[in-house]
Amino acid sequence: MRVVFVALETAFHRGSEANYRVRGLAERLAARGHDVVVLCGKWWTSADETWTENDVTYEAVVEDVDAERSFRWALTTRIPRRSPDVVHAAGTPASQVPAAKKGARMARAPLVTEWYGDVDGYGRTERKALSKPDRVLVPSELVETEVREHVDLAADAVEVVPNSVDVDRIRATDPVRAGDVVYARRLDEGANLESLLLALAELRQTDWTATVVGDGPEREAYERQARDLRIDDRITWLGECTRDERISVYRGAHVFAQTANECLFPTEFLWALASGCVGIVEYHANSSAHELVEHYLKPGGDRDRAFRTTSEQELADAIRDAASLDRLDYDPAFDEYDHDAVLETYLQCYREEVEAAGLF
């Protein structure tokens, strides 16, 4: 299958969750043998118009990501030139989606849009972008709800496709006992690490150690809070870590606490759950993290390795209760989130849209 991605900005320009998601998908499609081209702003330094990275061809439509208008104008001719079976547009900037639709129409190919939900608001540009694709793919039910609140779309026009993890990589990485409880996120204003620190302070008389993975502008304030609570001697602050280092920590830990106020998709939480951690999620209206554990909490569920909390006291109780559960360093329940499994969801979407367009 020939897939043309439209992404003025790529993960090579800016390392956002949304950009990494598109890059990962493109590379996994290429590894599966599909013909993948990304129409984008130039990010490589050579004079070549195209660049190949991990079997994905990047084609420079403009020299700079600031040339958004020129990028949009060029898509009408650049997309048909690649004869795609499917056009897959990133949702940022939103203005590129209607332009991608024009190019897809010229190429007689369906348009799928990757909408991560990382927008400041849903204005006219965003609503127009969401109304153009044949299907909108979102990472969580939280984002799906936001989309449907602003645009009237058919029931099958929006599909939740979660982020994915590498199960084989998890199983091949040696665990490291860095702490019983682990937290991982950028330490900014949305981290809400204070909830976990207050819960741990409630458990001073309990034998526990904790690890915080990540860095950010609020790290010093959180370290100060830990000192004020007199629990700093039991917390290890690892700062930024590689993916393999994170997996090692998750496989060696017993509990992962997800307390962030805002989260479009809890990627680190998923890696930790697949690595065997008991999941404890503090519910917040602007976070989708609870979606990963809700099916464990339904009546009649066959597993009990997840807790949903709404306060620091409930969080402390959940940590205490989790101590009685077996330690695991891999959980097959999350194999459905493996890269290959999620890739099949994308491919099925492509097949359905190509068939609906009468192109089979």
C-alpha positions in Angstrom: 0.0 0.0 0.0 1.2 3.5 -0.8 0.7 5.9 2.1 1.4 9.6 1.8 1.7 11.5 5.1 1.1 15.2 5.2 3.0 16.8 8.1 4.5 20.2 7.7 6.2 19.7 11.1 7.8 16.3 12.0 9.3 14.7 15.1 12.7 15.8 13.6 11.5 19.5 13.9 9.9 19.2 17.3 9.7 16.3 19.7 6.0 16.3 20.7 3.8 13.3 21.5 1.8 13.9 18.4 4.8 14.1 16.2 6.4 11.0 17.7 3.1 9.1 17.1 3.1 9.9 13.4 6.8 9.1 13.0 6.4 5.8 14.7 3.4 4.8 12.6 5.2 5.8 9.3 8.3 3.7 10.3 6.3 0.7 11.3 4.4 0.8 8.0 7.6 1.0 6.1 9.1 -1.9 8.1 6.0 -3.9 7.1 6.9 -3.3 3.4 4.5 -0.5 2.6 5.6 2.5 0.5 5.6 5.5 2.8 6.3 9.1 1.9 6.1 12.1 4.3 5.4 15.5 2.7 6.9 17.9 5.1 9.1 21.0 5.8 12.8 20.3 5.2 14.7 19.2 8.3 17.9 17.7 6.8 20.9 19.8 5.9 21.8 18.3 2.5 20.7 19.9 -0.8 18.6 16.8 -1.6 14.9 17.3 -2.0 14.2 13.9 -0.3 15.7 12.1 2.6 15.3 8.5 3.7 15.2 7.6 7.3 14.3 4.1 8.5 12.9 3.3 5.1 10.5 6.3 5.2 11.0 8.9 2.4 10.7 12.5 3.5 10.0 14.9 0.7 10.7 18.6 1.3 7.7 20.6 0.1 9.1 23.9 1.7 12.4 24.8 3.2 11.0 26.1 6.5 8.1 25.1 8.7 7.2 28.8 8.9 6.2 28.7 5.2 2.8 27.2 6.0 0.9 28.9 3.2 3.3 27.7 0.5 3.1 24.2 2.0 -0.7 24.2 1.7 -0.7 25.5 -1.9 1.8 22.9 -3.0 -0.1 19.9 -1.7 -2.7 19.9 -4.5 0.1 18.8 -6.9 2.5 17.1 -4.6 0.0 14.5 -3.3 -1.2 13.2 -6.7 2.4 13.0 -7.9 3.0 10.2 -5.3 -0.1 8.2 -6.5 -1.2 7.3 -2.9 -3.7 4.7 -1.9 -4.3 6.6 1.3 -3.4 10.1 2.4 -2.8 10.5 6.2 -2.6 14.1 7.5 -1.3 15.2 10.8 -3.7 17.5 12.7 -1.1 20.2 13.4 -1.2 22.7 11.9 -4.9 22.2 11.4 -4.9 24.4 8.3 -3.0 21.7 6.4 -5.9 19.2 6.6 -8.3 20.9 4.1 -5.3 21.4 1.8 -4.5 17.7 2.1 -8.1 16.9 1.3 -7.8 18.8 -2.0 -4.7 16.9 -2.9 -6.3 13.6 -1.9 -9.3 14.3 -4.0 -7.0 15.0 -7.0 -5.3 11.7 -6.3 -8.6 9.9 -5.9 -7.5 8.7 -2.5 -9.3 8.8 0.9 -8.0 11.1 3.6 -7.4 10.0 7.2 -6.4 12.6 9.8 -4.4 12.0 12.9 -5.9 14.3 15.6 -4.0 14.2 18.9 -6.0 16.9 20.5 -3.1 19.1 21.4 -4.7 22.4 20.3 -5.4 25.6 22.3 -9.0 25.6 21.2 -11.5 24.6 18.6 -12.0 27.5 16.4 -13.1 27.8 12.8 -9.8 26.4 11.5 -9.9 23.3 13.7 -13.6 22.6 13.0 -12.9 22.8 9.3 -10.0 20.4 9.6 -12.1 17.9 11.5 -15.0 18.1 8.9 -12.8 17.3 5.9 -11.3 13.8 6.4 -13.0 10.5 5.7 -12.0 9.4 9.1 -10.5 11.1 12.2 -8.2 9.0 14.4 -7.8 10.1 18.0 -5.7 8.6 20.8 -8.4 8.4 23.5 -12.0 8.6 24.3 -11.2 12.0 26.0 -10.1 13.5 22.7 -13.0 11.8 20.8 -15.5 13.5 23.2 -13.8 16.9 22.6 -14.0 16.4 18.9 -17.7 15.5 18.9 -18.5 18.4 21.2 -17.3 20.8 18.5 -18.1 19.0 15.2 -21.1 17.0 14.2 -19.6 13.8 12.8 -21.0 10.5 11.9 -20.7 7.7 14.4 -18.0 5.9 12.4 -16.1 9.0 11.3 -14.1 9.1 14.5 -12.0 6.1 15.8 -9.9 5.7 18.9 -6.5 4.3 18.1 -4.3 4.3 21.2 -0.5 4.8 21.4 1.4 1.6 21.4 4.4 0.0 23.1 7.0 -2.6 22.1 6.2 -5.8 24.0 9.3 -7.6 22.7 11.5 -4.7 23.9 9.9 -4.8 27.4 10.6 -8.5 27.7 14.2 -8.2 26.5 15.1 -5.4 29.0 16.4 -6.4 32.4 14.6 -4.9 35.4 16.3 -2.6 37.9 15.0 -2.3 41.5 15.0 1.5 41.7 11.9 2.0 43.8 8.6 0.4 44.9 6.5 3.2 43.6 7.4 5.0 40.4 6.2 8.2 38.8 7.2 9.4 35.3 6.3 12.6 33.5 7.7 16.0 32.5 7.7 18.0 35.8 5.7 21.0 34.7 2.6 22.8 36.0 0.4 19.8 34.9 2.4 17.1 36.6 0.5 17.2 39.9 3.3 15.2 41.6 2.2 16.8 44.9 -0.7 14.3 45.0 1.7 11.4 45.1 4.0 13.1 47.6 1.2 13.8 50.0 -0.1 10.2 49.7 3.4 8.9 50.4 3.7 11.1 53.4 0.6 9.5 54.8 2.5 6.2 54.6 5.6 7.3 56.5 5.3 4.4 58.9 5.2 1.9 55.9 8.3 0.5 54.3 8.4 2.0 50.8 10.8 3.7 48.3 9.9 5.8 45.3 11.4 6.9 42.0 10.6 10.0 40.0 11.5 9.9 36.3 11.6 13.1 34.4 12.7 16.7 34.6 11.1 20.1 34.1 10.6 23.6 35.6 8.8 22.3 38.7 11.4 19.7 39.7 13.0 22.0 42.3 9.7 22.8 43.9 8.7 19.2 44.1 12.0 18.2 45.7 11.5 21.0 48.2 8.0 19.7 49.0 9.5 16.2 49.6 12.0 17.7 52.0 9.2 19.6 53.8 7.2 16.4 54.1 10.3 14.6 55.5 10.2 11.9 52.8 13.0 13.0 50.6 15.4 10.4 51.8 13.2 7.7 50.4 12.8 9.2 46.9 15.2 8.9 44.0 15.0 11.6 41.4 16.4 10.1 38.1 15.7 13.0 35.8 15.5 12.3 32.1 16.0 8.7 31.1 16.2 6.8 27.9 13.4 4.4 26.9 15.4 1.4 27.9 16.2 2.9 31.3 12.6 3.7 31.9 11.5 0.1 31.0 14.1 -1.2 33.4 12.7 1.0 36.2 9.1 0.0 35.4 9.9 -3.7 35.3 11.6 -3.4 38.7 8.9 -1.3 40.4 5.7 -2.6 41.9 3.4 0.4 41.5 3.1 3.2 38.9 1.1 6.2 40.1 -0.5 8.4 37.4 -1.6 11.7 38.9 -1.2 14.3 36.1 -4.0 16.9 35.8 -3.9 16.8 32.0 -3.1 13.9 29.7 -4.4 13.2 26.2 -2.9 9.8 26.3 -0.9 8.3 29.2 2.0 6.8 27.3 4.3 6.3 30.2 1.5 4.7 32.2 0.9 2.2 29.4 4.6 1.3 29.2 4.6 0.8 33.0 1.4 -1.3 33.0 2.8 -3.5 30.2 6.0 -3.9 32.3 4.0 -5.4 35.1 3.3 -2.4 37.4 0.1 -2.2 39.4 -1.6 0.9 38.0 -3.0 3.6 40.3 -4.6 6.5 38.5 -6.0 9.6 40.1 -9.0 10.7 38.2 -9.0 14.1 36.5 -11.6 15.4 34.0 -8.8 16.4 31.5 -6.9 13.2 31.7 -7.6 10.0 29.7 -5.4 7.8 32.0 -8.3 6.1 33.7 -9.4 4.7 30.3 -6.5 2.2 30.5 -7.7 0.6 33.7 -11.4 1.0 33.6 -12.0 -2.4 32.1 -10.2 -3.9 35.1 -12.6 -2.1 37.5 -15.9 -3.3 36.0 -18.0 -5.7 38.0 -17.0 -9.3 37.2 -13.5 -8.3 36.0 -11.0 -11.1 36.3 -8.1 -9.0 37.5 -7.4 -6.6 40.3 -4.1 -4.9 39.4 -5.6 -1.4 39.0 -7.0 1.3 41.2 -8.8 4.5 40.4 -8.7 7.2 43.1 -10.0 10.7 43.6 -8.0 12.0 46.6 -4.6 11.7 48.3 -6.1 9.5 51.0 -7.5 7.1 48.5 -4.2 7.2 46.7 -2.4 6.3 49.9 -4.9 3.5 50.5 -4.4 2.1 47.0 -0.6 2.1 47.4 -1.0 0.2 50.7 -3.5 -2.3 49.1 -1.2 -2.8 46.1 1.5 -4.1 48.3 -0.4 -7.3 48.8 -0.4 -8.0 45.0 2.2 -10.1 43.3 5.2 -8.4 41.7 5.3 -8.8 37.9 7.8 -7.6 35.4 5.5 -8.1 32.3 1.8 -8.2 31.9 0.4 -10.0 28.9 -3.0 -8.2 29.4 -1.5 -5.3 27.5 -0.3 -7.2 24.5 -3.3 -5.6 22.6 -1.3 -2.3 22.8 1.8 -3.8 21.1 3.1 -1.9 18.1 2.1 -4.7 15.7 -1.5 -5.0 17.1 -2.1 -1.2 16.9 -0.6 -1.1 13.4 -3.2 -3.6 12.3 -5.9 -1.2 13.5 -4.4 1.5 11.2 -4.2 -0.9 8.3 -7.8 -2.0 8.8 -8.8 1.6 8.8 -7.0 2.2 5.5 -8.5 -0.8 3.9 -12.0 0.2 4.9 -11.6 3.7 3.6 -10.0 2.5 0.3 -12.9 0.1 -0.2 -15.5 2.7 0.7 -13.9 5.0 -2.0 -14.4 2.2 -4.5 -10.7 1.9 -5.1 -10.3 -1.9 -4.6 
